[in-house]
Amino acid sequence: MSTTPHETPDSENTQDEASGDPAQIEADIARHRAELGETVDELTERLDVKKQAQHKIEAVKKQATNKVEWAQTRANAGVGEVKARLNSEDHRDVLSVLAPALGAVAAVVLIIGVARRARR
């Protein structure tokens, strides 16, 4: 004896109640078809390897772009600081002037290298 998900073995449905109105049955069938269609679409989306890979590539590209933009901003700030120090009257500590700029350039080069390696 099998039961549907909405019935219990104890339910006392008569044949008349089970058959129901044809319009109601058609509405139930249409609703179930729509639900099945949504489920199939969700499963297809989850199992589409190419689409999942494309989403991952887009996420990595966006992350790399954000890191490069951050590094460029930092590098520009370092260059501005270097220019300000070189234009000042105190030229005693050249290393303290060049170190932030060299660090920013190294960060940009490192990030670009990581981004290129991630593409492969």
N, C-alpha and C positions, 0 to 999 in steps of 0.2 A: 504494500500500500504506500504510494508516494503522495507527498503533500507539496503544495507550492509554498514559497517563502511567506505568503500572507495567510496561509491556513495552518491550523494545528490539527493533529490527529483527532482531537476531541470536538472539532467544530461540527455543527449539525447543519451543513448546507444541503439544501434539497436540490434536486435537478433543476428546478425552475430558478432558484437563486444563482446557481452556478452558470447557467446559460446566459442570463442577463439580457439586457437590451442590445440589439445589434449595433446601434450607434455608440453605446458605451464600450462595447468590445472593440470596435474600430478605433475609438479614441485611445483605449488602453494599448492597442497594438501600435498606433502611431507614436504614443509616448515612449513605449519600450524601444521602438526603432530609433527614436531620437537619442535616447540614453545609450543604446548600443553604439550608435554612430559616434557619439562623443567619446565613449570609452575606447573605441578602435582608433580614433584620431589621437587620443592621448598616448596610447601604446605605440602607435606609429611614430609619433614625435620622440618618444623616449628611446626607441630602438633604432632610430636613424643615425648611424655612426657618422656619416659624412656631415650631417647637420651639427651633431655634437662636437665634432672636430673643428668645424667652422666657428662655432660659438667660442670654443677654447682659444682658437687663434685670434679672434677678435678681442677677447679678454686680455690675452698676453700683449697684443699690440697696443691696446689702450693703456695697460700698465706701463709698458716700456715708454710710450709717448709721455705719460705723466712724469716718469722718472727723468727723462731727458729734459722736459720743460723745467722741472725743479732744478736740475743740475745747471741748466743754462741761466736760470734766475740767480742761482748762487754764484756762478762764474761772473755774471755781469756785476753783481754786488761786489765781488772780490776785485774785479777790474776797476770799478769806481773807487774803491778804497785805495787801491794801489796808485791810481792817478792822483787822488787827493793827497796821499802821503808824499808822492814824488814832487808835487807842486808846492808842498809846504817847505818851510825854511830848514827843517830838521832832516838831513839826509844821512844821519849817522848809522842807522840800522837798516841796511839794504835787505838783509835776509828777512826781517820782520815785515818788510813791504812786499817782497816777492813770494813768501811762503803761502799766504792765503790764495793768491792767484794761481800758483802752481798746484796747490791742493784742489782748487776748483777745476782746473784743466784736467788733472788726473782723474777726478770723479766723472767728468763728462766722457773722457776716453773709456773709462771702465764701464760705464753704463751703456755706451754705444757698442762696446765689445760684447757685453752680455746680451743686448738686444739682438745683435747679429747672430750670435750663437743660438739663441732661442728660436730664430726663424728656421734654422736647419732642421 
